[in-house]
């Protein structure tokens, strides 16, 4: 059974940094591209970052995370991470880890990130 478990969320002050982690199990993680999404209050879910199975990653520059968010993975530990810097209130959201296998989407339960002073 494929399972994704996010961790690392919490309360952070504006300008602060946070690293989210997603632990994967139940599938061949090294074969899977992985994604981080987020959903802010009252808004739809949006793609934040993508990383291929080979480790090539990009972030969604359209949502103002250019240069501030970094996605990376550790295939030996079956984990994918999202390093976030210079956080502001607009980054407040539930962050989800996601992958797609054989046409089926798998999601973690999400981890809350709140940026507030």
C-alpha positions as CSV (number, residue, x, y, z in Angstrom):
1,X,0.0,0.0,0.0
2,X,1.4,3.3,-1.1
3,X,1.7,5.8,1.8
4,X,3.0,9.3,2.1
5,X,3.5,11.0,5.4
6,X,4.4,14.7,5.7
7,X,6.1,16.3,8.6
8,X,8.0,19.5,9.5
9,X,5.2,22.0,9.4
10,X,4.5,24.5,12.2
11,X,4.4,28.1,13.1
12,X,7.2,30.3,11.7
13,X,7.8,34.0,11.8
14,X,7.8,36.1,8.6
15,X,11.2,35.8,7.0
16,X,11.9,32.5,8.6
17,X,12.7,29.1,7.0
18,X,11.3,25.7,7.3
19,X,12.0,22.3,5.8
20,X,9.2,19.9,5.1
21,X,9.7,16.2,4.7
22,X,7.7,13.4,3.2
23,X,8.3,9.8,4.0
24,X,7.2,7.3,1.4
25,X,6.5,3.6,1.7
26,X,4.8,0.8,-0.1
27,X,6.2,1.5,-3.5
28,X,9.4,1.8,-5.5
29,X,10.1,5.4,-4.5
30,X,13.2,5.8,-6.7
31,X,11.0,5.3,-9.8
32,X,8.5,8.0,-8.9
33,X,8.5,11.7,-9.7
34,X,7.3,13.5,-6.6
35,X,5.4,16.8,-6.0
36,X,4.7,19.2,-3.3
37,X,1.3,21.0,-3.4
38,X,-0.2,23.5,-1.0
39,X,-3.6,24.8,-0.3
40,X,-4.1,28.1,1.4
41,X,-7.4,28.9,3.3
42,X,-10.2,29.5,0.9
43,X,-8.1,28.7,-2.2
44,X,-7.5,25.8,-4.4
45,X,-4.6,23.4,-4.3
46,X,-1.6,24.6,-6.2
47,X,1.6,22.9,-7.3
48,X,4.7,24.2,-5.5
49,X,7.5,22.0,-6.7
50,X,8.3,18.9,-8.7
51,X,11.2,16.5,-8.7
52,X,11.8,13.7,-11.2
53,X,12.8,10.3,-10.2
54,X,16.4,11.1,-11.3
55,X,16.5,14.1,-9.0
56,X,16.0,17.0,-11.4
57,X,13.6,19.4,-9.7
58,X,11.9,22.7,-10.3
59,X,9.6,25.0,-8.4
60,X,6.6,26.7,-9.7
61,X,7.8,30.2,-10.3
62,X,4.3,31.3,-11.0
63,X,3.5,31.4,-7.3
64,X,6.4,33.6,-6.2
65,X,8.6,30.8,-4.8
66,X,11.3,31.3,-7.3
67,X,14.7,31.0,-5.6
68,X,13.1,30.6,-2.2
69,X,11.9,27.1,-2.3
70,X,14.0,24.0,-3.1
71,X,12.9,20.5,-3.6
72,X,15.2,17.6,-3.1
73,X,15.0,13.9,-2.5
74,X,16.9,11.1,-0.8
75,X,16.2,7.8,-2.6
76,X,18.1,5.8,-0.1
77,X,15.7,7.0,2.7
78,X,12.6,7.2,0.5
79,X,12.1,10.8,1.4
80,X,11.4,14.0,-0.4
81,X,11.9,17.5,1.1
82,X,10.9,21.0,0.5
83,X,13.2,23.7,1.9
84,X,11.4,27.0,2.2
85,X,13.1,30.3,2.9
86,X,12.0,33.9,3.4
87,X,8.5,32.8,4.3
88,X,5.7,35.3,4.4
89,X,2.0,35.2,5.3
90,X,1.0,34.2,1.8
91,X,2.9,30.9,2.3
92,X,0.5,29.9,5.0
93,X,-1.1,26.7,3.8
94,X,-1.4,23.0,4.2
95,X,1.4,21.4,2.3
96,X,0.9,18.0,0.6
97,X,3.2,15.5,-0.8
98,X,2.0,13.8,-4.0
99,X,2.8,11.2,-6.6
100,X,1.1,9.5,-9.4
101,X,1.4,5.8,-10.2
102,X,-0.4,4.0,-13.0
103,X,-2.8,6.9,-13.3
104,X,-3.7,7.0,-9.7
105,X,-2.8,9.9,-7.5
106,X,-1.5,9.4,-4.0
107,X,-1.6,12.1,-1.4
108,X,-0.3,12.5,2.1
109,X,-2.4,13.9,4.9
110,X,-0.7,17.3,4.7
111,X,1.3,19.4,7.1
112,X,0.2,22.8,8.2
113,X,2.6,25.8,7.7
114,X,1.6,29.0,9.4
115,X,3.6,32.1,8.9
116,X,2.8,34.7,11.5
117,X,4.5,37.0,14.0
